[in-house]
């Protein structure tokens, strides 16, 4: 749950001035924190299933509506700086 705590802190401190990115990983850590970021106006991005080694954390983020954009790892930098 450390990624959730990090994302929630970022949402509280930076608000809409931050971008949250959730990459491949097991479980659901980060999904709720990413949702908190989205609700405070941050840009939120999750990795797509096709490029994920383990589509756990980004899958949950997508299911709960935390990710505004879902992109492959090859397009991640472009998505962050768009």
N, C-alpha and C positions, 0 to 999 in steps of 0.2 A: 504493500500500500504506500510505499514512499513516493511513487510518481504522482499519486493522487494528492498527497500533501504538498508536493512541489507545485503542481499545477494550481491548486487552490491558493497557495501563497502568491503565485504570480498573478492570478486573477485579482486578488485583493490589492496588491501593490501596484501593478501596472495597468490593470483594467484593459481598456480597448487598445492600448499601445503594445500589446504582446501578440505573439503567434505561438500556438501550441501545436506540436507535431507528435503523433503517436505512431511508433514503428512496430514492426513484428515483435511478438512476444507471447508467452504463455499466460493464460489467466485473464483477469479483467482489470488489473492494476492500470491506472491512468485514465480509464474510460470516464469515470465519474468526475475526476478532476478536469478532464478536457471539457466535459459538459458544463462545469462551473465556469470555465474560461469562456465558453461560447455565450453563456448567459450574461456575462459581464461585458460582452462586446469584442472579445478577442477573436482573431482569425483562428480557425481550428482545421487541422488537416490530419487525416489518417492514411496509412499505407493500404493499398489494395490487396486483395487476396492473392492475385496472381503472382505478385512479387514478394509476398511474405513467406518466410521460412515456416513460421507458426502463426496462423491467422487467428489468434486469440484476443489479444488486447485491442487491435484495431477493429476486429469483428464486433466486439461488445460496444465499442465507441460508435460504430455505425448503427447498430441496433437501437441504441438509446438516443440517437439524434445528436450526438456530441460533435461529429465531424461535419463541417460545412463542405469540405472537399475530400474526395478519396482519389488518391493518385498512386501510380507505380513508383518504385524507388528511383527509377531513371529520370522521372519528372519532378522529384521532390524539391530539388533546389529551385527550379523554375516556379513551382507552386508557392514556396515560401517567399520568394522575392517578387511575386507578381503584384 
